[in-house]
Amino acid sequence: MTTIVKATSKGQITIPMSWRKQFDTNQFILKCQGDTITLQPIDLETIIKRDEKKGDKVIFNAVRDNKGKGISAEELLKVLKKIDG
């Protein structure tokens, strides 16, 4: 399905609801290559579980640890210093 959307004055676009309902997420990755923008749905919990199985360590997850609000650089440094000892 193809649709035309218009950007708002703030540069925002709306993904049609019928498209959003196809995915169990409200988070997406945008990639820009030349004159093409690709939008891909992601599920952070699935990515975190996959990375942990590979042996990667998740230090901070904004969705899990801070209700999706992110973290300041200073707070991240505090967390890293605690881990490093």
Secondary structure, 3 states (H helix, E strand, C coil): CCCCCCCCCCCCCCCCHHHHCCCCCCEEEEEEECCEEEEEEECHHHHHHHHHHCCCCCCCCHHHHHCCCCCCHHHHHHHHHHHHC
